Amino acid sequence: MPHLLRFSRETESRLDKLCQQTGMSKAELIERCLDTGMDDLEIQLHMEGASKRPVTKTSLDQLLRESGLGA
């Protein structure tokens, strides 16, 4: 995956902690975050072609809260 974005130190730190706690790679976590965020945005904006995929068992927000990294 090419480096298209630079994250703040705080975000990098949170990603590192999530990697350690979940065993997922940064790329997997970023892709999951983007996927979840885009699905939510499509739903909020009522865009055509919004994803009809079922919601994952554990949302990224819940994963962050459970890990102690969420707000």
C-alpha positions as MATLAB code, in Angstrom:
seq = 'MPHLLRFSRETESRLDKLCQQTGMSKAELIERCLDTGMDDLEIQLHMEGASKRPVTKTSLDQLLRESGLGA';
ca = [
       0.000    0.000    0.000;
       1.541    3.336   -0.985;
       1.967    5.987    1.681;
      -0.613    8.533    0.617;
      -1.235   10.068    4.021;
       0.885   11.114    6.914;
      -0.742   10.577   10.269;
      -0.205   12.597   13.406;
       1.967   11.108   16.126;
      -1.155   10.482   18.204;
      -2.845    8.572   15.380;
       0.323    6.565   14.680;
       0.574    5.728   18.374;
      -3.058    4.631   18.486;
      -2.559    2.495   15.375;
       0.544    0.892   16.899;
      -1.352    0.059   20.097;
      -4.267   -1.363   18.112;
      -1.856   -3.474   16.055;
      -0.394   -4.926   19.220;
      -3.761   -5.527   20.862;
      -5.597   -6.952   17.853;
      -2.803   -8.639   15.910;
      -3.965   -6.792   12.784;
      -1.593   -4.850   10.548;
      -1.783   -1.081   10.186;
      -2.982   -1.533    6.609;
      -5.828   -3.797    7.776;
      -6.846   -1.343   10.503;
      -6.738    1.642    8.132;
      -8.724   -0.216    5.465;
     -11.312   -1.278    8.038;
     -11.584    2.264    9.355;
     -12.016    3.691    5.849;
     -14.517    0.998    4.897;
     -16.590    1.582    8.019;
     -16.360    5.361    7.659;
     -17.349    5.326    3.988;
     -20.292    3.011    4.678;
     -21.484    5.355    7.421;
     -20.979    8.415    5.221;
     -22.895    6.844    2.334;
     -25.759    6.021    4.657;
     -25.753    9.529    6.141;
     -25.725   11.157    2.723;
     -28.223    8.685    1.243;
     -25.971    8.149   -1.725;
     -26.891    5.726   -4.483;
     -24.934    2.514   -4.390;
     -24.457    2.595   -0.644;
     -22.996   -0.654    0.551;
     -25.557   -3.246    1.578;
     -23.038   -5.417    3.398;
     -23.971   -6.610    6.877;
     -22.478   -4.714    9.789;
     -19.401   -6.376   11.258;
     -19.819   -8.024   14.636;
     -17.437   -5.584   16.307;
     -17.412   -2.017   15.023;
     -14.170   -0.077   14.911;
     -15.575    2.354   17.514;
     -16.322   -0.554   19.832;
     -12.876   -2.031   19.219;
     -11.288    1.323   20.097;
     -13.417    1.697   23.246;
     -12.627   -1.831   24.401;
      -8.925   -1.267   23.842;
      -9.007    1.944   25.864;
      -7.938    4.014   22.856;
     -11.344    5.412   21.960;
     -12.880    8.650   23.083;
];
